[in-house]
Amino acid sequence: PYVIVCNHQASLDLMGMVEVIPDRCVPIAKKEFMYMGTVGWACWLSGMIFIDRHKREDAIDVICQTARIMRRENVR
């Protein structure tokens, strides 16, 4: 398992990044993307993991849970 960290500058950059990252990788994005209409639906349906950056503890919990699943199932 590995983690790729990308610092994108605009909301639409995420769509390009999804095309570039290897198969079996799941992007983590800020929760605000979920409420962007069609883009949000596409992100949600593709299995993107959303974190709430305004609630630090919740974001840490989501990332820790994701890391545990990655280690347990040996997936990227």
Backbone as numpy.savetxt, mean C-alpha at the origin, in Angstrom:
# Nx Ny Nz CAx CAy CAz Cx Cy Cz
10.97 -12.12 1.57 10.15 -10.91 1.57 11.01 -9.65 1.57
10.53 -8.62 0.96 11.24 -7.35 0.95 10.24 -6.22 0.87
10.74 -5.02 1.12 9.90 -3.83 1.09 10.56 -2.81 0.18
9.79 -2.22 -0.72 10.26 -1.16 -1.60 9.62 0.13 -1.12
10.43 1.13 -0.86 9.91 2.42 -0.40 10.03 3.41 -1.55
8.92 4.02 -1.93 8.90 5.01 -3.01 8.29 6.30 -2.49
8.90 7.40 -2.85 8.37 8.71 -2.49 7.81 9.36 -3.75
6.54 9.21 -3.96 5.91 9.78 -5.14 5.45 11.20 -4.83
5.37 12.03 -5.86 5.05 13.44 -5.67 3.59 13.77 -5.91
2.88 12.94 -6.64 1.48 13.22 -6.93 0.66 11.93 -6.79
-0.63 12.09 -6.68 -1.50 10.93 -6.49 -1.46 9.97 -7.67
-1.31 10.49 -8.87 -1.32 9.63 -10.05 0.00 8.89 -10.25
1.06 9.29 -9.56 2.32 8.57 -9.64 2.16 7.14 -9.17
1.24 6.92 -8.27 1.01 5.59 -7.72 0.63 4.60 -8.81
-0.14 5.04 -9.78 -0.54 4.15 -10.88 0.67 3.68 -11.67
1.62 4.57 -11.93 2.84 4.19 -12.63 3.71 3.26 -11.81
3.78 3.51 -10.51 4.58 2.67 -9.64 4.03 1.25 -9.59
2.73 1.11 -9.64 2.12 -0.22 -9.61 2.55 -1.03 -10.83
2.76 -0.37 -11.96 3.20 -1.06 -13.17 4.67 -1.48 -13.10
5.47 -0.76 -12.34 6.91 -0.98 -12.30 7.32 -2.03 -11.27
6.63 -2.08 -10.14 7.04 -2.99 -9.06 6.83 -4.44 -9.48
7.62 -5.35 -8.92 7.52 -6.77 -9.30 6.15 -7.36 -8.95
5.85 -8.50 -9.59 4.62 -9.22 -9.27 4.65 -9.68 -7.82
3.50 -9.92 -7.26 3.31 -10.36 -5.88 3.67 -9.30 -4.85
3.91 -8.07 -5.27 4.15 -6.98 -4.33 2.84 -6.22 -4.15
2.60 -5.78 -2.94 1.38 -5.03 -2.65 1.78 -3.65 -2.14
1.33 -2.60 -2.80 1.68 -1.26 -2.34 0.89 -0.86 -1.09
1.52 -0.04 -0.28 0.88 0.57 0.89 0.72 2.04 0.58
-0.48 2.56 0.75 -0.74 3.96 0.41 -1.51 4.63 1.54
-1.51 5.94 1.52 -2.27 6.67 2.53 -3.76 6.47 2.31
-4.49 6.51 3.39 -5.91 6.19 3.38 -6.72 7.15 2.49
-6.21 8.35 2.28 -6.93 9.33 1.46 -7.15 8.84 0.04
-6.27 7.95 -0.46 -6.45 7.41 -1.81 -7.75 6.63 -1.94
-8.20 6.03 -0.85 -9.41 5.22 -0.88 -10.63 6.06 -1.24
-10.58 7.35 -0.98 -11.73 8.22 -1.21 -11.61 9.03 -2.49
-10.79 8.58 -3.44 -10.57 9.32 -4.68 -11.43 8.78 -5.83
-12.63 8.35 -5.54 -13.55 7.91 -6.59 -13.07 6.65 -7.28
-12.99 6.69 -8.60 -12.61 5.52 -9.40 -11.21 5.05 -9.06
-10.29 5.98 -8.81 -8.92 5.60 -8.45 -8.93 4.82 -7.14
-9.72 5.28 -6.19 -9.82 4.60 -4.90 -10.37 3.19 -5.04
-11.40 3.04 -5.85 -11.98 1.72 -6.07 -10.96 0.78 -6.71
-10.24 1.30 -7.72 -9.23 0.48 -8.40 -8.13 0.06 -7.43
-7.69 0.98 -6.60 -6.65 0.66 -5.61 -7.15 -0.39 -4.62
-8.36 -0.22 -4.15 -8.93 -1.16 -3.17 -9.09 -2.55 -3.78
-9.61 -2.60 -5.01 -9.82 -3.89 -5.68 -8.51 -4.59 -6.02
-7.44 -3.82 -6.21 -6.16 -4.43 -6.53 -5.44 -4.95 -5.29
-6.02 -4.73 -4.11 -5.44 -5.27 -2.89 -4.48 -4.33 -2.18
-4.53 -3.07 -2.51 -3.65 -2.09 -1.88 -3.95 -2.00 -0.38
-2.93 -1.82 0.42 -3.08 -1.67 1.87 -3.07 -0.19 2.18
-4.09 0.28 2.88 -4.22 1.70 3.20 -3.86 1.94 4.67
-3.11 3.00 4.91 -2.78 3.38 6.29 -3.24 4.81 6.54
-3.63 5.06 7.76 -4.07 6.40 8.17 -2.87 7.12 8.78
-2.27 8.02 8.03 -1.06 8.69 8.50 -1.33 9.68 9.62
-2.57 10.05 9.83 -2.90 10.99 10.90 -3.03 10.29 12.25
-3.22 8.98 12.23 -3.31 8.18 13.46 -2.11 7.24 13.48
-1.05 7.71 14.10 0.22 6.99 14.08 0.10 5.56 14.57
-0.57 5.35 15.69 -0.67 4.00 16.25 -1.39 3.05 15.31
-2.47 3.53 14.68 -3.20 2.70 13.73 -2.33 2.34 12.52
-1.56 3.31 12.03 -0.68 3.06 10.89 0.38 2.03 11.25
0.96 2.16 12.44 1.97 1.20 12.88 1.37 -0.19 13.01
0.16 -0.29 13.53 -0.52 -1.58 13.67 -0.73 -2.25 12.32
-1.18 -1.48 11.33 -1.43 -2.03 10.00 -0.12 -2.52 9.38
0.94 -1.73 9.50 2.22 -2.13 8.93 2.78 -3.35 9.65
2.67 -3.40 10.97 3.15 -4.56 11.73 2.37 -5.82 11.37
1.07 -5.70 11.23 0.25 -6.85 10.85 0.63 -7.34 9.46
0.87 -6.42 8.55 1.28 -6.79 7.20 2.63 -7.50 7.22
3.57 -7.00 8.03 4.89 -7.63 8.13 4.78 -9.05 8.70
3.92 -9.23 9.70 3.74 -10.57 10.27 3.20 -11.54 9.23
2.23 -11.09 8.44 1.66 -11.95 7.40 2.72 -12.28 6.35
3.53 -11.27 5.98 4.59 -11.52 4.99 5.57 -12.56 5.48
5.97 -12.47 6.75 6.91 -13.45 7.31 6.28 -14.83 7.44
5.04 -14.88 7.92 4.38 -16.16 8.15 4.15 -16.93 6.84
3.71 -16.21 5.82 3.39 -16.87 4.54 4.54 -16.82 3.55
5.67 -16.18 3.94 6.85 -16.05 3.10 6.49 -15.49 1.73
5.76 -14.41 1.73 5.38 -13.75 0.48 5.96 -12.35 0.44
6.00 -11.80 -0.73 6.45 -10.42 -0.89 5.23 -9.53 -0.96
